[in-house]
């Protein structure tokens, strides 16, 4: 497993992390024992980065990770969580008092006195330019409630605004073979500033798992059903904002371009972490086998011609519909 520095935190983390949105139930139900099996398998495969948020299952994901950490002292896992979506998404709610309340709740859920890294969870654009927001975050670092902070963003412009701030340690942004805009300016800026890039939705909500057809259906409680067109939150979070049928067909072309014996999700993850400036990709996993297979991508080289294939697919299938939106 490749190891990389988590931006301005100075911590070393695995290049493949574990996203845990699925532990909260927004990808369909996940039993506690399955969540623990996923974390066990990830740790056994040298994954040392778990990503969560205080709204995944209203804290369920954080609490499961907290229980796992207590059962596995000395695991060496860095936990990144997120805050800011427990209230209405207006700039007025991104204030010190709310930050304190949200952080204290996450500290309880995760059973940690000091949170490793807290990220603002895709706040309104105005928040990224508010000096008071960063002053409040700096105060949480100063008093030991959090060790470092970063941001999760919806757009490249938001990422660039955050990267310019001196104490932002990381930026979490959607980056995968079907969403290439961060390659234009965000990754170069992050490299220059020493800011970590965490690539979220690296498998395009499963499109790059190679499992789906245009007839695939998802459970009603799965966001890939109820948010397919942005009904509940930003459409870019679901299938990276690309039309489902187009995504399936592009994924089929992606698969067809791979050498024999190379799996679609592992190739897709290997491509992401091969991008200069990416610290880690954070795919989710619903079972231990998925977690093990995802982790293996951290020690693989992307196929030699894959980058050219990815850029061709993007230009033909997605650039016109997604590039300027995010």
PyMOL commands that set and color helices and strands:
alter all, ss='L'
color gray80, all
select helices_A, chain A and resi 7-9+21-24+32-44+56-71+91-93+96-110+125-129+131-142+156-163+181-183+186-193+204-209+223-226+235-237+239-241+244-256+264-273+288-299+306-322
alter helices_A, ss='H'
color red, helices_A
select strands_A, chain A and resi 3-5+12-14+18-19+49-51+78-83+117-121+149-152+168-174+196-200+280-281
alter strands_A, ss='S'
color yellow, strands_A
deselect
rebuild
show_as cartoon
